[in-house]
Amino acid sequence: MTEPILLTPGPLTTAAQTKAAMLADWGSWDGAFNALTASVCRDLVAIVDAAEDHVCVPLQGSGTFAVEAALGTLVPKNGKVLVPDNGSYCKRIVRILGYLGREAVVLAHGEQEPADPTRIDAALAADRAITHVAQVHCETGTGILNPLREIAAAVAGRGRGLIVDAMSSYGAIPIDARTLRFDALIAASGKCLEGVPGMGFVIARRALLERGGGNSHSLAMDLVDQWQYLEKCGQWRFTPPTHVVAALRAAIDQFQLQGGRAARLARYTENCAALVCGMRALGLRTFLPDDLQAPIIVTFHSPPDPAYDFHEFYRRVRDRGFILYPGKLTAVDTFRVGCIGAIGVDTMKRAVAAIADALHEMGVRRLGPE
Ligand SMILES: *Cc1c(COP(=O)(O)O)cnc(C)c1O
């Protein structure tokens, strides 16, 4: 069986070496595994140019677990969080805050509108009770890139804490902890690092964790407790995702050999350009203008033809070896195609050809407005 190519931004297509790294079993008490965890954490801190001031706290689970853990650990029970909202992952943060019983203030934006640093600054000036801003960097729901540098400057200027969901940008889009001030930056194993899913991590300011815990509603989600235990004995508190960590080690090795973050961004940028260029040549339209588009995932308008049906389209493209993603917008009918994973321009071109064939076979003739 040949596996389909995953054009979904996590899980995504991984390299053979990354998969091969999962063929061994590791003892969670063993020194070799502790060394593996330590080396992964060290590299994860270095990828965003963070050094002594920051630590990496890994956490079992998907990315959302790490987002929830970061909010629960770092926002005090009487804290208040501003959430600039331009998509589904921003809305997920608001839901998490609701579960955690933390007050949230939503700063609504359109889904084609980047989060606005001026409005964020004004919201912080107007409400001194806001303690933190929770910002999604690349909003994977649409693929829009939010201006993190300007937002971080506004938040720092007002003396508030910044918690960044950098899940789909970490490892590709530049983030420099030396010049960009944040309390916590959250990402996971199975996105731009091209590992397998199963481990999230939080790059947090050391001083905040050293203050101690007391905020977290949950033992399993308490990052202070997780960090203290790792510091003390080099081990995860509870059963670690051993194979995921081993695969991530292999994925980071390849990331470094291929030229690190800049090279990864360059490859994804080429993938995205090949995809968008090919799809536009077919007559399909992107949801976002090019200057707001991150080269991570692209949202396309569904063809306005009565013969189009997403499930049928999905099945036919899958038969040709590619897995697409449904749209995540409520107002407009869309589908999404990821540009990340261990894939290159050739794969993107073959995906466009598969999409063209599938639409043709379905009798979809109108791909965009006349
Ligand atoms: C993938 C992702 C998450 C986490 O989603 P999980 O399904 O829990 O892995 C969170 N935020 C963003 C922006 C993401 O892209």
PDBQT file of the ligand as one rigid body, heavy atoms in Angstrom, charges set to zero:
ROOT
HETATM    1  C1  LIG A 401      -2.896  22.576  15.363  1.00  0.00    +0.000 C 
HETATM    2  C2  LIG A 401      -3.173  23.796  16.131  1.00  0.00    +0.000 A 
HETATM    3  C3  LIG A 401      -3.536  23.748  17.493  1.00  0.00    +0.000 A 
HETATM    4  C4  LIG A 401      -3.660  22.467  18.258  1.00  0.00    +0.000 C 
HETATM    5  O1  LIG A 401      -4.576  21.613  17.710  1.00  0.00    +0.000 OA
HETATM    6  P1  LIG A 401      -4.574  20.095  18.171  1.00  0.00    +0.000 P 
HETATM    7  O2  LIG A 401      -5.667  19.505  17.319  1.00  0.00    +0.000 OA
HETATM    8  O3  LIG A 401      -4.876  20.035  19.593  1.00  0.00    +0.000 OA
HETATM    9  O4  LIG A 401      -3.222  19.555  17.849  1.00  0.00    +0.000 OA
HETATM   10  C5  LIG A 401      -3.708  24.937  18.163  1.00  0.00    +0.000 A 
HETATM   11  N1  LIG A 401      -3.566  26.103  17.542  1.00  0.00    +0.000 NA
HETATM   12  C6  LIG A 401      -3.237  26.207  16.242  1.00  0.00    +0.000 A 
HETATM   13  C7  LIG A 401      -3.088  27.564  15.640  1.00  0.00    +0.000 C 
HETATM   14  C8  LIG A 401      -3.032  25.051  15.488  1.00  0.00    +0.000 A 
HETATM   15  O5  LIG A 401      -2.701  25.136  14.195  1.00  0.00    +0.000 OA
ENDROOT
TORSDOF 0
